[in-house]
Amino acid sequence: MVTLRILTTDDWPLWRDLRLAALSDAPHAFKARLADWHHGGEERWRARLHRPGAHHVAALLDGPDGPDAIPVGLADGVPGADGVRELRSVWVGPRARGRGVADRLLEEVERWARASGGSTLRLAVIPGNESAIALYRRHGFTALAEPGAPLVDGVTRELVMAKPLR
């Protein structure tokens, strides 16, 4: 069983553990690097969860908060300008892949985006991350013509995708 949990600043240890696991497991899938997040401590992790209007979600396998609950995924929703909401930091750990966890995380962030008055849900994905791109397309996202932010090599840019919510 997979349960989704909406995180608050008090959940910073869970968010930290999931984010570090994501960056360790799939460094190719994120613009941020593991080394970028090993500095700072509790205050930095709390600040990440304290963004006004943001929506942070963790996926737990085998129960919501019991001793057997295993954190297996995360996703972020962040408000933007002019009705745009951004989907960020989507990751599902290896032991939970293929169980629909990513679908549940995306659906939850989309629910939040609609409920918060969003008209568009956008994301940026690393080119070549075909499994993520396929997931987003399955959920109705399409690639935009606009260039995304440059990656570390200074040449490659993120692929920007969006989905209308109305």
MARBA-3410 file (N, C-alpha, C, O; in Angstrom, 1 decimal):
166
0.8,-1.2,0.0,0.0,0.0,0.0,0.9,1.2,0.0,1.9,1.3,0.7 ~ 0.5,2.2,-0.8,1.2,3.5,-0.8,0.3,4.6,-0.3,-0.8,4.7,-0.7 ~ 0.9,5.4,0.6,0.2,6.5,1.2,1.0,7.8,0.9,2.2,7.8,0.9 ~ 0.2,8.8,0.6,0.9,10.1,0.3,0.8,10.9,1.6,-0.3,10.9,2.3 ~ 1.8,11.7,1.9,1.8,12.5,3.1,2.3,13.9,2.7,3.3,14.1,2.1
1.4,14.9,3.0,1.8,16.3,2.8,2.7,16.7,3.9,2.5,16.6,5.1 ~ 3.9,17.3,3.5,4.9,17.6,4.4,4.8,19.1,4.9,4.4,20.0,4.2 ~ 5.2,19.3,6.1,5.4,20.6,6.7,6.9,20.8,7.1,7.7,19.9,6.9 ~ 7.2,22.0,7.6,8.6,22.2,7.9,9.1,21.3,9.0,10.3,21.0,9.1 ~ 8.2,20.8,9.8,8.6,19.8,10.9,9.0,18.4,10.3,9.6,17.6,11.0
8.7,18.2,9.0,9.0,17.0,8.4,10.4,17.1,7.6,10.7,16.2,6.8 ~ 11.2,18.1,8.0,12.4,18.3,7.2,13.3,17.0,7.2,14.0,16.8,6.2 ~ 13.4,16.2,8.3,14.3,15.0,8.2,13.8,14.0,7.2,14.7,13.5,6.5 ~ 12.5,13.9,7.0,12.0,13.0,6.0,12.3,13.5,4.6,12.8,12.8,3.7 ~ 12.0,14.8,4.4,12.3,15.5,3.1,13.8,15.4,2.8,14.2,15.0,1.7
14.7,15.6,3.8,16.1,15.5,3.6,16.5,14.1,3.1,17.2,14.0,2.2 ~ 16.0,13.1,3.8,16.4,11.8,3.5,15.9,11.4,2.1,16.7,10.7,1.4 ~ 14.7,11.8,1.7,14.2,11.5,0.4,15.0,12.2,-0.7,15.3,11.6,-1.7 ~ 15.3,13.5,-0.4,16.0,14.3,-1.4,17.4,13.8,-1.6,17.9,13.7,-2.8 ~ 18.1,13.4,-0.6,19.4,12.9,-0.7,19.4,11.5,-1.4,20.3,11.2,-2.2
18.4,10.7,-1.1,18.3,9.4,-1.8,18.0,9.6,-3.3,18.6,8.9,-4.1 ~ 17.2,10.6,-3.6,16.9,10.9,-5.0,18.2,11.3,-5.7,18.5,10.8,-6.8 ~ 18.9,12.2,-5.1,20.1,12.7,-5.8,21.2,11.7,-5.9,22.0,11.7,-6.8 ~ 21.2,10.7,-4.9,22.2,9.6,-5.0,21.8,8.6,-6.0,22.6,8.1,-6.7 ~ 20.5,8.3,-6.0,20.0,7.2,-6.9,20.0,7.6,-8.4,20.3,6.8,-9.3
19.6,8.9,-8.7,19.4,9.3,-10.0,20.1,10.7,-10.3,19.4,11.7,-10.6 ~ 21.4,10.8,-10.1,22.0,12.1,-10.4,21.8,12.7,-11.8,21.8,13.9,-12.0 ~ 21.6,11.8,-12.7,21.4,12.2,-14.1,20.0,12.9,-14.3,19.8,13.5,-15.3 ~ 19.1,12.7,-13.3,17.7,13.2,-13.5,17.5,14.6,-12.9,16.4,15.2,-13.0 ~ 18.5,15.1,-12.2,18.3,16.4,-11.5,19.4,17.4,-11.9,20.5,17.0,-12.1
19.0,18.6,-11.9,20.0,19.7,-12.1,20.8,19.9,-10.9,22.0,20.2,-11.0 ~ 20.2,19.8,-9.7,21.0,19.9,-8.4,21.9,18.7,-8.3,21.6,17.6,-8.9 ~ 22.9,18.8,-7.6,23.9,17.7,-7.3,23.9,17.4,-5.8,23.6,18.2,-5.0 ~ 24.2,16.1,-5.5,24.2,15.7,-4.1,25.1,16.5,-3.3,24.8,16.9,-2.2 ~ 26.3,16.9,-3.8,27.2,17.7,-3.1,26.6,19.1,-2.7,27.0,19.7,-1.7
25.7,19.6,-3.5,25.1,20.9,-3.2,24.2,20.8,-1.9,24.0,21.9,-1.3 ~ 23.8,19.6,-1.5,22.8,19.5,-0.4,23.4,19.0,0.8,22.7,18.8,1.8 ~ 24.7,18.6,0.8,25.3,18.1,2.1,25.7,19.2,3.0,26.1,18.9,4.1 ~ 25.6,20.4,2.6,25.9,21.6,3.5,24.7,22.3,4.0,23.7,22.3,3.3 ~ 24.7,22.8,5.2,23.6,23.6,5.6,23.0,23.2,6.9,22.9,23.9,7.9
22.5,22.0,6.9,21.8,21.5,8.1,20.3,21.7,8.2,19.7,22.1,7.2 ~ 19.8,21.6,9.4,18.3,21.7,9.6,17.7,23.0,9.1,16.7,22.9,8.4 ~ 18.4,24.1,9.3,17.8,25.4,8.9,17.6,25.4,7.4,16.6,25.9,6.9 ~ 18.6,24.9,6.6,18.4,24.9,5.2,17.3,24.0,4.7,16.5,24.3,3.8 ~ 17.2,22.8,5.3,16.1,21.9,4.9,14.7,22.4,5.3,13.8,22.3,4.5
14.6,23.0,6.5,13.4,23.7,6.9,13.0,24.8,5.9,11.8,24.9,5.5 ~ 14.0,25.6,5.5,13.7,26.7,4.6,13.1,26.2,3.2,12.3,26.8,2.7 ~ 13.6,25.0,2.8,13.1,24.5,1.5,11.7,24.1,1.6,10.9,24.2,0.7 ~ 11.3,23.6,2.8,9.9,23.3,3.0,9.0,24.5,3.4,7.8,24.3,3.5 ~ 9.6,25.6,3.6,8.9,26.8,4.1,8.4,27.7,3.0,7.8,28.8,3.3
8.6,27.4,1.8,8.3,28.3,0.7,6.8,28.6,0.7,6.0,27.6,0.8 ~ 6.4,29.8,0.8,5.0,30.2,0.9,4.2,29.6,-0.3,4.5,29.8,-1.5 ~ 3.1,28.9,0.0,2.2,28.4,-1.0,2.6,27.1,-1.6,1.9,26.5,-2.5 ~ 3.8,26.6,-1.3,4.3,25.4,-1.9,3.6,24.1,-1.3,3.0,24.2,-0.3 ~ 3.7,23.0,-2.0,3.1,21.8,-1.7,4.1,20.7,-1.8,4.5,20.4,-2.9
4.5,20.1,-0.7,5.5,19.1,-0.7,4.9,17.7,-0.3,4.2,17.7,0.7 ~ 5.2,16.7,-1.1,4.5,15.4,-0.9,5.6,14.3,-0.8,6.5,14.2,-1.6 ~ 5.4,13.4,0.1,6.2,12.2,0.3,5.3,11.0,0.0,4.1,11.0,0.4 ~ 5.8,10.0,-0.6,5.1,8.7,-0.8,5.7,7.7,0.2,6.9,7.6,0.3 ~ 4.9,7.0,0.9,5.3,6.0,1.9,4.7,4.7,1.6,3.5,4.6,1.2
5.5,3.7,1.6,5.1,2.3,1.3,4.7,1.6,2.6,5.5,1.6,3.6 ~ 3.6,0.9,2.6,3.1,0.0,3.7,2.7,0.8,4.9,2.9,0.4,6.0 ~ 2.0,1.9,4.7,1.4,2.6,5.8,1.9,4.1,6.0,3.0,4.4,5.5 ~ 1.0,4.9,6.5,1.3,6.3,6.6,2.4,6.8,7.5,3.3,7.5,7.1 ~ 2.4,6.3,8.8,3.4,6.8,9.7,3.8,5.7,10.7,4.6,6.0,11.6
3.4,4.5,10.5,3.7,3.4,11.4,5.2,3.1,11.3,5.9,3.6,10.5 ~ 5.6,2.2,12.1,7.0,1.8,12.2,7.5,1.1,10.9,8.7,1.0,10.6 ~ 6.5,0.5,10.2,6.9,-0.2,8.9,6.8,0.7,7.7,7.2,0.2,6.6 ~ 6.4,2.0,7.8,6.3,2.9,6.7,7.7,3.2,6.1,8.6,3.6,6.9 ~ 7.8,3.0,4.8,9.1,3.2,4.2,9.0,4.4,3.2,8.2,4.3,2.3
9.7,5.4,3.4,9.7,6.6,2.4,10.2,6.1,1.1,11.3,5.6,1.0 ~ 9.4,6.3,0.0,9.9,5.8,-1.3,9.7,6.8,-2.4,10.1,6.5,-3.6 ~ 9.2,8.0,-2.2,9.1,9.0,-3.3,8.8,10.4,-2.8,8.4,10.6,-1.6 ~ 9.0,11.3,-3.7,8.7,12.7,-3.3,8.3,13.5,-4.6,8.6,13.1,-5.7 ~ 7.7,14.6,-4.4,7.4,15.6,-5.4,7.1,16.9,-4.7,6.6,17.0,-3.6
7.3,18.0,-5.5,7.1,19.4,-5.0,6.1,20.1,-6.0,6.1,19.8,-7.2 ~ 5.3,20.9,-5.4,4.5,21.9,-6.2,4.8,23.3,-5.7,4.8,23.5,-4.5 ~ 5.2,24.1,-6.7,5.6,25.5,-6.3,4.8,26.5,-7.1,4.7,26.4,-8.3 ~ 4.2,27.5,-6.4,3.5,28.5,-7.1,4.4,29.4,-8.0,5.5,29.7,-7.6 ~ 3.9,29.9,-9.1,4.6,30.8,-10.0,3.7,32.0,-10.3,2.6,32.1,-9.7
4.1,32.8,-11.2,3.3,34.0,-11.6,2.2,33.6,-12.6,2.3,32.6,-13.3 ~ 1.2,34.4,-12.7,0.1,34.4,-13.7,-0.6,33.0,-13.7,-0.9,32.5,-14.8 ~ -0.8,32.4,-12.6,-1.6,31.1,-12.6,-0.7,29.9,-12.9,-1.3,28.8,-13.0 ~ 0.6,30.1,-13.1,1.4,28.9,-13.3,1.8,28.3,-12.0,2.2,28.9,-11.1 ~ 1.8,27.0,-12.0,2.3,26.2,-10.9,3.4,25.3,-11.5,3.3,24.8,-12.6
4.4,25.0,-10.7,5.5,24.2,-11.2,5.6,22.9,-10.4,5.5,22.8,-9.2 ~ 5.8,21.8,-11.2,6.1,20.5,-10.6,7.6,20.3,-10.6,8.3,20.5,-11.6 ~ 8.1,20.0,-9.4,9.5,19.8,-9.2,9.9,18.6,-8.4,9.0,18.0,-7.7 ~ 11.1,18.2,-8.5,11.7,17.2,-7.6,11.0,15.8,-7.6,11.0,15.2,-6.5 ~ 10.4,15.4,-8.7,9.7,14.1,-8.7,10.8,13.0,-8.7,11.7,12.9,-9.5
10.6,12.0,-7.8,11.4,10.8,-7.7,10.7,9.7,-7.0,10.0,9.9,-6.0 ~ 10.9,8.5,-7.5,10.4,7.3,-6.8,11.6,6.3,-6.7,12.3,6.1,-7.6 ~ 11.8,5.8,-5.5,12.9,4.9,-5.2,12.7,3.6,-5.9,11.6,3.2,-6.3 ~ 13.9,2.9,-6.1,13.8,1.6,-6.9,12.9,0.6,-6.3,12.2,-0.1,-7.1 ~ 12.7,0.5,-5.0,11.8,-0.6,-4.5,10.3,-0.3,-4.7,9.5,-1.2,-4.6
10.0,0.9,-5.1,8.6,1.2,-5.4,8.2,1.5,-6.8,7.1,1.8,-7.2 ~ 9.2,1.4,-7.7,9.0,1.7,-9.1,8.1,0.6,-9.7,8.1,-0.6,-9.3 ~ 7.2,1.0,-10.6,6.3,0.1,-11.3,5.0,-0.1,-10.5,4.2,-1.0,-10.9 ~ 4.8,0.6,-9.4,3.6,0.4,-8.6,2.7,1.6,-8.7,1.7,1.7,-7.9 ~ 2.9,2.5,-9.6,2.0,3.7,-9.8,2.3,4.8,-8.8,1.5,5.7,-8.7
3.4,4.8,-8.1,3.7,5.8,-7.1,3.9,7.2,-7.8,3.4,8.2,-7.3 ~ 4.7,7.2,-8.9,4.9,8.4,-9.6,3.6,9.0,-10.1,3.4,10.2,-10.1 ~ 2.7,8.2,-10.6,1.3,8.6,-11.0,0.6,9.3,-9.8,0.0,10.4,-10.0 ~ 0.7,8.7,-8.7,0.0,9.2,-7.5,0.6,10.6,-7.1,-0.2,11.5,-6.8 ~ 1.9,10.7,-7.1,2.6,11.9,-6.8,2.2,13.0,-7.8,1.8,14.2,-7.3
2.2,12.7,-9.1,1.8,13.8,-10.1,0.3,14.2,-9.9,0.0,15.3,-10.0 ~ -0.5,13.2,-9.7,-2.0,13.5,-9.5,-2.2,14.4,-8.2,-3.0,15.3,-8.3 ~ -1.4,14.1,-7.2,-1.5,15.0,-6.0,-1.1,16.4,-6.2,-1.7,17.3,-5.8 ~ 0.0,16.6,-6.9,0.5,17.9,-7.2,-0.4,18.6,-8.2,-0.7,19.8,-8.0 ~ -1.0,17.9,-9.1,-2.0,18.5,-10.0,-3.2,18.9,-9.2,-3.8,20.0,-9.5
-3.7,18.1,-8.3,-4.8,18.4,-7.5,-4.6,19.7,-6.7,-5.4,20.6,-6.7 ~ -3.4,19.8,-6.1,-3.0,21.0,-5.4,-3.0,22.2,-6.4,-3.5,23.3,-6.0 ~ -2.4,22.0,-7.5,-2.3,23.1,-8.5,-3.7,23.7,-8.9,-3.9,24.9,-9.0 ~ -4.6,22.8,-9.1,-6.0,23.2,-9.5,-6.6,23.9,-8.3,-7.2,25.0,-8.4 ~ -6.5,23.3,-7.1,-7.1,23.9,-5.9,-6.6,25.2,-5.5,-7.2,26.0,-4.9
-5.3,25.5,-5.9,-4.7,26.7,-5.5,-4.9,27.8,-6.6,-4.3,28.9,-6.6 ~ -5.7,27.5,-7.6,-6.1,28.5,-8.6,-5.2,28.4,-9.8,-5.2,29.4,-10.6 ~ -4.4,27.4,-10.0,-3.4,27.3,-11.1,-4.2,27.1,-12.4,-5.2,26.4,-12.4 ~ -3.7,27.7,-13.5,-4.2,27.5,-14.8,-3.3,26.6,-15.7,-3.8,26.0,-16.6 ~ -2.1,26.5,-15.3,-1.1,25.7,-16.0,-0.1,25.1,-15.0,0.3,25.7,-14.0
0.2,23.8,-15.3,1.2,23.1,-14.5,2.4,22.9,-15.4,2.3,22.3,-16.5 ~ 3.6,23.4,-15.0,4.8,23.3,-15.8,5.9,22.5,-15.1,5.8,22.3,-13.9 ~ 6.8,22.0,-15.9,8.0,21.3,-15.3,9.1,21.5,-16.2,9.0,21.9,-17.4 ~ 10.3,21.2,-15.7,11.5,21.1,-16.5,12.1,19.7,-16.3,12.2,19.3,-15.1 ~ 12.5,19.1,-17.3,13.1,17.7,-17.2,14.4,17.7,-18.0,14.6,18.4,-19.0
15.4,16.9,-17.6,16.6,16.8,-18.2,16.4,16.0,-19.5,15.9,14.9,-19.5 ~ 16.9,16.6,-20.7,16.7,15.9,-21.9,17.4,14.5,-21.8,18.5,14.3,-21.2 ~ 16.8,13.5,-22.4,17.3,12.1,-22.4,16.8,11.3,-21.2,16.9,10.1,-21.2 ~ 16.0,11.9,-20.3,15.4,11.2,-19.2,14.1,10.7,-19.7,13.0,11.2,-19.4 ~ 14.2,9.7,-20.6,13.0,9.2,-21.4,11.9,8.6,-20.5,10.7,8.8,-20.8
12.2,8.0,-19.4,11.2,7.4,-18.5,10.4,8.6,-17.9,9.1,8.5,-17.8 ~ 11.0,9.6,-17.5,10.3,10.8,-16.9,9.5,11.5,-18.0,8.3,11.8,-17.7 ~ 10.1,11.7,-19.1,9.3,12.3,-20.2,8.1,11.5,-20.6,7.0,12.1,-20.8 ~ 8.2,10.2,-20.7,7.1,9.3,-21.0,6.0,9.5,-19.9,4.8,9.5,-20.2 ~ 6.4,9.5,-18.6,5.5,9.7,-17.5,4.7,11.0,-17.7,3.5,11.0,-17.5
5.4,12.1,-17.9,4.8,13.4,-18.1,3.8,13.4,-19.2,2.7,14.0,-19.2 ~ 4.2,12.8,-20.4,3.3,12.8,-21.5,2.1,12.0,-21.2,1.0,12.4,-21.6 ~ 2.2,10.9,-20.5,1.1,10.1,-20.1,0.1,10.9,-19.3,-1.1,10.6,-19.3 ~ 0.6,11.9,-18.6,-0.3,12.8,-17.7,-0.7,14.0,-18.4,-1.2,14.9,-17.8 ~ -0.5,14.1,-19.7,-1.0,15.2,-20.5,-0.1,16.4,-20.7,-0.5,17.4,-21.2
1.2,16.3,-20.3,2.1,17.3,-20.5,2.7,17.3,-21.9,2.8,16.2,-22.5 ~ 2.9,18.5,-22.5,3.5,18.5,-23.8,4.7,19.5,-23.8,4.8,20.4,-22.9 ~ 5.7,19.2,-24.7,6.9,20.0,-24.7,6.6,21.4,-25.3,5.8,21.5,-26.2 ~ 7.2,22.4,-24.7,7.1,23.8,-25.1,8.3,24.1,-26.0,9.3,23.5,-25.9 ~ 8.1,25.1,-26.9,9.2,25.5,-27.7,10.2,26.4,-27.0,11.4,26.5,-27.5
9.9,26.9,-25.9,10.8,27.8,-25.1,11.9,27.0,-24.5,11.7,25.8,-24.1 ~ 13.1,27.5,-24.6,14.3,26.8,-24.0,14.2,26.8,-22.5,13.8,27.8,-21.9 ~ 14.7,25.7,-21.9,14.8,25.7,-20.4,16.1,26.3,-19.9,16.8,26.8,-20.7 ~ 16.3,26.2,-18.7,17.5,26.7,-18.1,18.7,25.8,-18.6,18.6,24.6,-18.8 ~ 19.9,26.5,-18.7,21.1,25.7,-19.1,21.5,24.8,-18.0,21.4,25.0,-16.8
22.1,23.6,-18.5,22.6,22.7,-17.6,24.1,23.0,-17.3,24.6,23.9,-17.8 ~ 24.7,22.1,-16.5,26.1,22.3,-16.1,27.1,22.5,-17.3,28.0,23.3,-17.2 ~ 26.8,21.8,-18.4,27.7,21.9,-19.6,27.6,23.3,-20.3,28.5,23.6,-21.1 ~ 26.6,24.1,-19.9,26.5,25.4,-20.5,25.9,25.4,-21.9,25.7,26.4,-22.5 ~ 25.7,24.2,-22.5,25.1,24.1,-23.8,23.7,23.5,-23.8,22.8,24.0,-24.4
23.6,22.3,-23.2,22.3,21.6,-23.1,21.4,22.4,-22.2,21.8,23.0,-21.2 ~ 20.1,22.4,-22.5,19.1,23.1,-21.7,18.0,22.1,-21.3,17.8,21.1,-22.0 ~ 17.4,22.4,-20.2,16.3,21.6,-19.7,15.1,21.6,-20.8,15.0,22.6,-21.5 ~ 14.3,20.5,-20.8,13.2,20.5,-21.7,12.0,21.0,-20.8,11.8,20.5,-19.7 ~ 11.3,22.0,-21.3,10.2,22.6,-20.5,8.9,21.9,-21.1,8.7,21.9,-22.3
8.1,21.4,-20.2,6.8,20.9,-20.5,5.7,21.5,-19.7,5.9,22.0,-18.6 ~ 4.5,21.5,-20.3,3.3,22.1,-19.5,2.0,21.4,-19.8,1.9,20.6,-20.8 ~ 1.1,21.6,-18.9,-0.2,21.0,-19.0,-1.3,22.1,-18.6,-1.2,22.6,-17.5 ~ -2.2,22.4,-19.5,-3.3,23.3,-19.0,-4.2,22.6,-18.0,-4.4,21.4,-18.1 ~ -4.6,23.4,-17.0,-5.4,22.8,-15.9,-6.9,23.2,-16.1,-7.7,22.7,-15.3
-7.2,24.1,-17.0,-8.6,24.5,-17.2,-9.1,24.2,-18.5,-10.3,24.5,-18.8
END
